[in-house]
Amino acid sequence: MLVVLALVFGAIIGAAAHFALPLRSLRGVAVGPILGSILGTATWTALTWAGSAPAEPTIWLASIGVPLVLTPVAVVALSRLRQARDARTRTELGIA
């Protein structure tokens, strides 16, 4: 049941990343929170399967740290990919 906390922490981190990083108009508002939730929950699940107990601090640090590091990187990468694709499409259509 504590996996829900990892999900919530990931969603909060993802929402913060969405609003703190540039190019937010190029991505949906749910991308960051969903990505953070997935990363936090997947980390918690993997560590649980590996034998970590919820009372150990490593499972908590990893479940918060992984989304904290990877979510902003992924959000920036997705935004830049979208920006490049939009520019390419505008060029192909003769708009820009």
ABEGO torsion letter per residue (X at the ends): XAAAAAAAAAAAAAAAAAAABBGAAABBAAAAAAAAAAAAAAAAAAAAAAGBBAABAAAAAAAAAAAAAAAAAAAAAAAAAAAAAAAAAAAAAGAX
